Amino acid sequence: MELNPWVLEEFGSAKFKDFRLRKRFLSLISNAMEMFSIESKKRQTVSMAKGSYRFLKNNRVELSEMFEPHVESTIKRIPKDS
C-alpha cells in the first residue's frame, strides 16, 4: 500500500519504541485518510477495524508518540510574525 504524501509529511517523523509500530501507524493513518475522502470507494473491513484497535491498545504505543509529529508540523506552519 502506498502511503498518503500528507501523512508522510505530517506524521513521518513519528518515533515509537518499536520501529515496526511507526510503519503500522503511518499505514493506519493513510487508510483512514483514504476511507474518509469523498471520492474513496474503500470501506473499512472488520479486520482493518480490529487491527486499528489492536494498535491503539498496544502497551508500547503512547498517545504522545502519535501526535508529537503532527504538533511539530503545525507549529512549523504558524507564521513567525504571529
Residue pairs with C-beta under 8 A, 6 or more apart in sequence:
1 27
1 30
1 31
2 30
3 26
3 27
3 30
4 29
4 30
4 33
4 34
6 33
7 26
7 29
7 30
7 33
8 26
9 73
10 69
10 70
10 73
11 25
11 26
11 29
11 66
11 69
11 70
11 73
12 26
12 69
13 69
13 72
14 22
14 25
14 26
14 65
14 66
14 68
14 69
15 22
15 65
15 68
16 22
16 25
16 60
16 61
16 65
17 60
17 65
18 60
21 55
21 58
21 60
21 61
21 65
24 55
25 55
25 61
25 66
28 51
28 52
28 55
31 42
31 44
31 48
34 40
34 42
35 42
35 43
35 44
55 61
